[in-house]
Amino acid sequence: MDKSIEVKLVEKIIEIDLLRDQLYEELIQILGPRTDELIRKIQNNY
């Protein structure tokens, strides 16, 4: 039985969320406490 489009979308959202967490952790290792400040600055320019 094929998965419904809804289930596929939920799985994709979870996958993207996990990737976001991984990338955020990498950024914290690089920038340390400046991480959130940089994210907010860039978000405000979009």
Rosetta blueprint (number, residue, H / E / L):
1 M L
2 D L
3 K L
4 S L
5 I H
6 E H
7 V H
8 K H
9 L H
10 V H
11 E H
12 K H
13 I H
14 I H
15 E H
16 I H
17 D H
18 L H
19 L H
20 R H
21 D H
22 Q H
23 L H
24 Y H
25 E H
26 E H
27 L H
28 I H
29 Q H
30 I H
31 L H
32 G H
33 P H
34 R H
35 T H
36 D H
37 E H
38 L H
39 I H
40 R H
41 K H
42 I H
43 Q H
44 N H
45 N L
46 Y L
